[in-house]
């Protein structure tokens, strides 16, 4: 039914317009008490065997919404209603910014992928913090806050910009993510180099501790799939050294060659980050490498090319305690979360593992 609706309606709309339309419907549904209860029962069934503890937090399951869909924390309840166990908002920057000129979002339907060069369009950390502070939740998913660099801030002033966002947002975040891997902010990926990343993460950690003294806000870093293997290792080692809580692997890719893309070549060559199915293999490779390096010392979050329960299960076996999705939601629709949870429960039941936690990293440990 949804696939027919997608072809009939959404496919005919500009991708960004379609996003705003669908998100508006989701938010409206979440505001109607009887309707949201019915939809949550249908779309977000709970499986006791999928209950997950990660980052010191308890969740109904391991499956969450990746950053980028709800940039401004306006639809958290709606996304929880659709079955996401955690919702990562953002990316939020120190100052409000409109993002890059439109058109900046493209569908590669044949490849079940997206290309975006949104450029961190968001309301800014001050307004988003106020929105989170005034939120009266209907549903209570874990809420992560993803922060990035304001475009006009020079690279040498990036640390202060991230600290500003961390100070404002940490008190309302269940966990905090430092995004240094989007390809759409000039110079941002340079911050993945360990000599730049070390002082940045240390400063954000101090800011979070200072502004949320009653609890330790978990801190994660999100990395690109385009990092060389030795750079992945270096980030992993740094995360352990700094006592980081987790790594999210991975963001979008700037790669095009070697991915077997089938869409219109003109569309494929649009600049920006590619997400969706073509990212699957590299994202899984990075995750395996990270787990082989850090083991259970920090939490790994697998994202990139997750389309179905089998993809999510493979990420768990590769070392991910949590998994996230976004692009496939555009193609699969509102029953996607339900299908992921049902499929994960079925795979766990027929596996040799007593709990989901036992399955985390099992494939990597076998080959160690």
Wavefront OBJ file of the C-alpha trace (Angstrom):
o trace
v 0.000 0.000 0.000
v 2.697 2.510 0.976
v 4.829 1.673 -2.062
v 1.872 2.430 -4.322
v 1.290 5.700 -2.459
v 4.993 6.541 -2.769
v 4.914 6.096 -6.545
v 1.631 7.960 -6.902
v 2.299 10.917 -4.597
v 5.723 11.284 -3.001
v 7.748 10.363 -6.089
v 6.055 13.203 -7.989
v 7.033 15.774 -5.357
v 10.370 17.430 -4.772
v 12.074 15.214 -2.149
v 12.368 18.001 0.405
v 8.704 18.991 -0.067
v 7.694 15.352 0.333
v 9.721 15.131 3.540
v 8.035 18.185 5.045
v 4.587 16.928 4.026
v 5.074 13.441 5.474
v 6.673 14.795 8.655
v 3.768 17.213 9.124
v 1.294 14.307 8.905
v 3.304 12.306 11.431
v 3.381 15.211 13.893
v -0.332 15.875 13.478
v -1.192 12.208 14.111
v 0.918 12.233 17.280
v -1.149 15.129 18.648
v -4.461 13.208 18.501
v -4.746 11.031 21.637
v -6.881 8.159 20.324
v -5.182 8.085 16.936
v -1.636 8.067 18.340
v -2.512 5.254 20.750
v -3.919 3.177 17.905
v -0.965 3.888 15.623
v 1.607 3.129 18.324
v -0.091 -0.199 19.050
v -0.046 -1.080 15.352
v 3.351 0.299 14.362
v 5.448 0.042 17.525
v 4.863 -3.389 19.083
v 7.102 -4.235 22.030
v 9.192 -7.389 22.222
v 10.600 -8.114 25.666
v 13.496 -10.042 24.188
v 14.661 -6.937 22.296
v 14.969 -4.710 25.362
v 18.346 -3.053 25.203
v 20.679 -1.373 27.651
v 23.235 0.923 26.079
v 25.047 4.079 27.145
v 23.631 3.544 30.618
v 20.117 3.884 29.162
v 17.246 1.436 28.849
v 15.390 1.174 25.549
v 12.520 -0.930 24.235
v 14.807 -2.139 21.470
v 17.996 -1.348 19.557
v 16.474 0.417 16.546
v 16.560 4.193 16.297
v 16.084 7.078 13.915
v 19.342 8.529 12.617
v 20.049 12.256 12.739
v 18.852 14.323 9.796
v 15.142 13.531 9.767
v 14.095 15.611 12.780
v 16.649 18.397 12.729
v 14.866 20.697 15.182
v 13.288 18.364 17.768
v 9.758 19.024 16.527
v 8.554 15.444 15.988
v 10.064 13.183 18.642
v 6.722 11.769 19.780
v 5.666 11.119 16.198
v 8.786 9.138 15.414
v 8.448 7.120 18.633
v 4.856 6.400 17.616
v 6.238 4.840 14.424
v 8.426 2.427 16.372
v 11.815 4.088 16.769
v 13.298 3.124 20.142
v 15.567 6.150 20.177
v 15.401 9.360 18.175
v 18.531 11.308 17.324
v 17.708 14.919 16.534
v 19.878 17.350 14.598
v 22.366 18.057 13.349
v 22.103 21.228 15.486
v 24.646 24.034 15.110
v 25.673 26.818 17.456
v 23.814 29.407 15.378
v 20.695 29.104 13.189
v 21.403 28.604 9.514
v 19.304 28.048 6.382
v 21.570 25.426 4.876
v 22.613 25.203 1.253
v 20.570 26.526 -1.689
v 17.774 24.327 -3.001
v 17.536 21.825 -4.680
v 19.646 19.975 -2.148
v 17.983 16.574 -1.686
v 17.775 13.934 -4.415
v 16.243 10.466 -4.611
v 18.079 7.653 -6.346
v 15.045 5.371 -6.472
v 16.660 2.570 -8.487
v 19.431 2.423 -5.889
v 17.163 2.921 -2.858
v 19.392 5.803 -1.908
v 19.461 9.544 -1.295
v 21.968 12.276 -2.020
v 21.795 15.302 0.240
v 23.721 18.517 0.518
v 21.399 20.081 3.068
v 24.204 21.888 4.882
v 22.969 21.566 8.482
v 19.814 23.657 8.010
v 18.424 24.070 11.532
v 17.037 26.510 14.092
v 20.268 26.729 16.094
v 21.141 25.344 19.511
v 19.421 28.080 21.541
v 15.981 27.505 20.015
v 16.317 23.730 19.934
v 17.356 23.692 23.607
v 14.314 25.786 24.513
v 12.089 23.393 22.571
v 13.525 20.368 24.378
v 13.233 22.121 27.753
v 9.524 22.833 27.211
v 8.687 19.409 25.798
v 5.943 17.421 27.507
v 6.540 13.933 26.123
v 3.690 11.611 25.210
v 6.066 8.790 24.372
v 9.469 8.497 26.000
v 12.087 7.278 23.576
v 15.719 7.934 24.312
v 16.582 11.283 22.705
v 20.053 11.832 21.290
v 21.268 15.263 20.224
v 23.674 15.503 17.296
v 25.754 18.707 17.138
v 27.860 20.141 14.325
v 29.832 23.221 13.297
v 28.127 26.408 12.144
v 29.155 26.959 8.523
v 30.414 30.546 8.921
v 32.577 29.674 11.929
v 36.247 29.294 10.911
v 37.807 25.894 11.454
v 40.138 27.307 14.125
v 37.078 28.417 16.137
v 35.195 25.142 15.752
v 35.829 23.946 19.314
v 34.165 27.027 20.823
v 31.198 26.595 18.474
v 30.677 22.951 19.493
v 31.081 23.888 23.161
v 28.354 26.510 22.826
v 25.934 23.887 21.511
v 26.978 21.332 24.117
v 26.424 23.798 26.957
v 22.936 24.593 25.720
v 21.818 21.087 24.763
v 23.533 18.639 27.135
v 21.021 19.220 29.974
v 18.223 17.913 27.715
v 20.066 15.154 25.867
v 19.968 11.482 26.814
v 23.181 11.293 24.821
v 25.241 13.768 22.818
v 26.875 13.177 19.414
v 29.740 15.186 17.928
v 29.272 15.153 14.161
v 32.559 15.704 12.345
v 31.695 13.652 9.282
v 29.106 15.437 7.154
v 30.521 16.244 3.704
v 28.302 19.321 3.345
v 30.065 21.798 5.686
v 33.433 22.969 4.337
v 36.350 21.777 6.456
v 34.200 19.710 8.818
v 35.749 16.358 7.960
v 39.192 17.750 8.753
v 38.107 17.556 12.392
v 38.181 13.736 12.192
v 41.989 13.850 12.296
v 42.975 12.809 15.803
v 45.077 15.922 16.437
v 41.943 18.042 15.878
v 39.463 15.560 17.327
v 41.184 15.105 20.700
v 40.808 18.736 21.912
v 37.315 18.966 20.410
v 35.968 15.895 22.196
v 37.715 16.845 25.437
v 36.176 20.312 25.361
v 32.681 18.997 24.626
v 33.041 16.444 27.439
v 33.970 19.208 29.871
v 31.076 21.390 28.685
v 28.566 18.580 29.129
v 29.850 17.798 32.620
v 29.771 21.458 33.586
v 26.222 22.135 32.406
v 24.648 18.815 33.388
v 26.415 18.093 36.712
v 23.683 15.851 38.100
v 24.399 13.069 35.586
v 27.010 12.030 33.075
v 25.671 12.661 29.568
v 27.038 9.934 27.256
v 29.211 11.356 24.472
v 29.661 9.770 21.041
v 31.389 10.740 17.813
v 29.993 10.093 14.314
v 32.531 9.203 11.630
v 32.541 8.982 7.836
v 32.721 5.749 5.816
v 35.356 7.416 3.654
v 38.044 7.287 6.348
v 41.033 5.108 5.510
v 41.271 1.979 7.641
v 44.217 3.340 9.610
v 42.209 6.472 10.404
v 39.309 4.343 11.616
v 41.777 2.611 13.942
v 43.104 5.961 15.139
v 39.616 7.232 15.991
v 38.865 3.966 17.796
v 42.040 4.255 19.869
v 41.304 7.894 20.672
v 37.760 7.056 21.767
v 39.099 4.499 24.222
v 41.827 6.856 25.430
v 39.353 9.665 26.138
v 36.765 7.388 27.733
v 34.243 8.180 25.019
v 30.925 6.367 25.363
v 30.438 5.428 21.756
v 31.087 5.730 18.021
v 28.425 5.992 15.326
v 29.460 4.295 12.100
v 28.795 5.729 9.622
v 27.663 9.012 8.092
v 27.026 9.499 4.361
v 29.685 8.928 1.716
v 31.118 11.158 -0.986
v 32.075 8.059 -2.991
v 30.262 7.192 -6.220
v 32.631 4.868 -8.059
v 32.537 1.181 -7.279
v 29.067 1.275 -5.748
v 27.247 -0.108 -8.783
v 24.800 2.777 -8.915
v 21.985 2.310 -11.447
v 20.276 5.700 -11.355
v 20.526 8.465 -13.944
v 24.254 9.376 -14.157
v 23.406 13.077 -14.005
v 21.634 12.472 -10.701
v 24.399 10.241 -9.365
v 26.945 13.005 -9.878
v 25.084 15.532 -7.736
v 27.402 16.691 -4.968
v 26.619 15.793 -1.384
v 26.483 12.792 0.855
v 25.120 9.508 -0.491
v 23.070 7.409 1.926
v 20.980 4.277 1.650
v 21.562 0.802 0.266
v 24.846 1.506 -1.612
v 26.495 2.414 1.692
v 25.720 -0.969 3.248
v 28.955 -2.844 2.641
v 31.414 -0.117 3.592
v 29.470 0.843 6.686
v 29.495 -2.788 7.797
v 33.243 -3.027 7.132
v 33.925 0.033 9.281
v 31.756 -1.345 12.070
v 33.568 -4.696 12.048
v 36.921 -2.935 12.155
v 35.844 -0.762 15.065
v 34.562 -3.713 17.082
v 37.738 -5.692 16.444
v 39.639 -2.706 17.828
v 37.504 -1.673 20.823
v 35.455 -4.762 21.669
v 32.947 -4.104 24.423
v 34.806 -1.134 25.890
v 32.583 1.399 24.156
v 29.154 1.277 22.518
v 29.008 1.081 18.730
v 26.022 2.302 16.732
v 25.580 0.879 13.235
v 23.989 3.089 10.585
v 24.209 3.304 6.818
v 22.352 1.106 4.333
v 20.103 -0.638 6.863
v 16.972 -1.588 4.932
v 15.505 -4.550 6.775
v 15.782 -6.778 9.816
v 18.534 -8.876 8.260
v 20.674 -5.771 7.760
v 20.075 -4.743 11.374
v 20.902 -8.261 12.595
v 24.160 -8.287 10.624
v 25.155 -4.983 12.273
v 24.508 -6.459 15.699
v 26.603 -9.523 14.902
v 29.321 -7.154 13.666
v 29.438 -5.271 16.965
v 26.608 -2.756 17.061
v 24.619 -2.537 20.271
v 22.319 0.010 18.616
v 21.320 0.404 14.973
v 19.828 3.402 13.198
v 18.113 4.108 9.913
v 16.753 6.953 7.867
v 16.952 6.582 4.072
v 15.068 3.273 3.894
v 12.222 4.867 5.866
v 11.543 7.010 2.783
v 11.093 3.897 0.658
v 9.530 1.517 3.214
v 7.082 3.831 4.981
v 5.377 3.714 8.370
v 5.448 -0.067 8.843
v 9.233 -0.150 8.595
v 9.900 -0.042 12.338
v 7.369 -2.806 12.975
v 9.025 -5.021 10.356
v 12.503 -4.412 11.784
v 11.427 -5.342 15.321
v 9.470 -8.409 14.240
v 12.368 -9.620 12.103
v 14.958 -9.064 14.819
v 12.852 -10.966 17.347
v 12.511 -13.861 14.905
v 16.249 -13.960 14.188
v 17.131 -13.885 17.873
v 14.688 -16.722 18.559
v 16.348 -19.003 15.989
v 19.912 -17.976 16.868
v 22.246 -19.629 19.408
v 22.185 -16.488 21.555
v 20.071 -16.206 24.679
v 19.880 -12.405 24.540
v 20.446 -9.652 22.039
v 23.460 -8.528 24.072
v 25.035 -11.960 23.595
v 24.791 -11.523 19.819
v 26.643 -8.193 19.752
v 29.965 -8.733 17.967
v 29.557 -12.500 17.785
v 30.690 -12.765 14.169
v 33.806 -10.686 14.804
v 34.740 -12.714 17.878
v 34.504 -15.910 15.852
v 37.176 -14.709 13.453
v 39.445 -13.106 16.056
l 1 2 3 4 5 6 7 8 9 10 11 12 13 14 15 16 17 18 19 20 21 22 23 24 25 26 27 28 29 30 31 32 33 34 35 36 37 38 39 40 41 42 43 44 45 46 47 48 49 50 51 52 53 54 55 56 57 58 59 60 61 62 63 64 65 66 67 68 69 70 71 72 73 74 75 76 77 78 79 80 81 82 83 84 85 86 87 88 89 90 91 92 93 94 95 96 97 98 99 100 101 102 103 104 105 106 107 108 109 110 111 112 113 114 115 116 117 118 119 120 121 122 123 124 125 126 127 128 129 130 131 132 133 134 135 136 137 138 139 140 141 142 143 144 145 146 147 148 149 150 151 152 153 154 155 156 157 158 159 160 161 162 163 164 165 166 167 168 169 170 171 172 173 174 175 176 177 178 179 180 181 182 183 184 185 186 187 188 189 190 191 192 193 194 195 196 197 198 199 200 201 202 203 204 205 206 207 208 209 210 211 212 213 214 215 216 217 218 219 220 221 222 223 224 225 226 227 228 229 230 231 232 233 234 235 236 237 238 239 240 241 242 243 244 245 246 247 248 249 250 251 252 253 254 255 256 257 258 259 260 261 262 263 264 265 266 267 268 269 270 271 272 273 274 275 276 277 278 279 280 281 282 283 284 285 286 287 288 289 290 291 292 293 294 295 296 297 298 299 300 301 302 303 304 305 306 307 308 309 310 311 312 313 314 315 316 317 318 319 320 321 322 323 324 325 326 327 328 329 330 331 332 333 334 335 336 337 338 339 340 341 342 343 344 345 346 347 348 349 350 351 352 353 354 355 356 357 358 359 360 361 362 363 364 365 366 367 368
